[in-house]
Amino acid sequence: MTYISTLGKAMQQAENLKVLQQQLYTLSGQLSSGKKTSLFSGLGKDVLVSQRTNATYKSIETYEINIKTADRRMTMMANALSSTRIQASNVINGLQIQTQSGNIELKSIGDLAGKARSFVTDLMNEKDGERYVFGGADALNAPLERSGTLETYNQANIDRWISGDITTDDLIESYRDKTQLNDTIVGYSAQLSSNESKSITVRLDDSTQLDYSQKANQDPVRDIVVAMNMLEQLDLALDKITREETDPVSTVTAPGGDKAEQNENFFKVFNDITRMLNSALKNLEGSESRLAQDQAVVLRVQDTHTLEKKVLEDTIDTVENVDLNSVALKISSLQVQLEASYAVTASIRGLSLANFL
């Protein structure tokens, strides 16, 4: 029997099938991934646009991580400063009430100041994970320790004041003068005390770096801690402000030869501590305001990043992504072509001269 040679036709048909199968494979990958190709080289002339757009997008994502971290820490700082201000306000209100009543109860003042100072110390040691937010760049060491050195220092000076070794002005100078009462004595970390702790900065974009530092030894917080401890120590040192004739000789009062002088010396210190707290409270509001401004800057940059990402996403979508509905239609059409091609191939393989005749 003689057969008609169909080798050429069969080879051509097989090649057509390979092309169709490759197209189906490509379309199936696009349908599952939503991408035109899994390789940059598959994008042809759009490859550079894709690479640059993706690089910029990843860079913005890094900045957004920085912003998220900074915003969280600034919120923690703001809450801590606000709570510190509330504690100081409570003590000031207590002092004013005592003054207006004309009957100073050292015990209640000392208790209030002691509890407030303990709370403020905890606030200044606020942590974000393992990092102290008020320590500047020295984030792994507690900014403020209650070591007892401040208590010992203030108590010693009050005792000298009571005994007449120093004047009332000297006592005030002892807790006002930072060369006498340095940060180490107050209880601040070595890095803060030596002013070696660098500031906290955050990179917001390619051209913007923001310093949002709030340190535990900033003047208003420091003054609040010192003033509150002075109130604590006055309560511990004095039995009464002035001595009455009926009081035992051992009764400890403010220094002075008589009741009027004792009263004058005490209230000179008492009023100075009140002024110190009021001034610190006002300055602390300024710290909160600066922090709020820094946080507003961060959030504005974040809004800009959000808009930029949307533009980049649109570009990436145009360059890299496919229309899934269109791909699905192409796959359906291709499947019909493949079925037809398989049928043609089968017919070619069965051709012979006998069949043809």
Buried (B, 14 or more C-beta within 10 A) or exposed (E): EEEEEBEEBBEEBEEBBEEBEEBBEBBEBBBEEBBBBEEBEEBEEBBEBBEEBBEBBEEBEEBBEBBEBBBEBBBBBBEBBBBBBEBBBBBBEBBEEBBEEEEBEBEEBBBBBBBBBBBBBEBBBBBBEEBBBBBBBBBEBBBBBBEEEBBEBBBEBBBBBBEEEBBBEEBBBBBBEEEEBEBBBBBBBEBBBEEEBEEBBBBBBEEEEBEBBBBBBBEBBBBBBBBBBBBBBBBBBBEBBBBEEEEEEEEEBBBBEEBEEBBBBBBBBBEBBBEBBBBBBEBBBEBBEEBEEBBEBBEEBBEBBEEBBEEBEEBBEEBBBBEEEEBEEBBEEBEEBBEEBEEBBEEBEEBEEEEEE
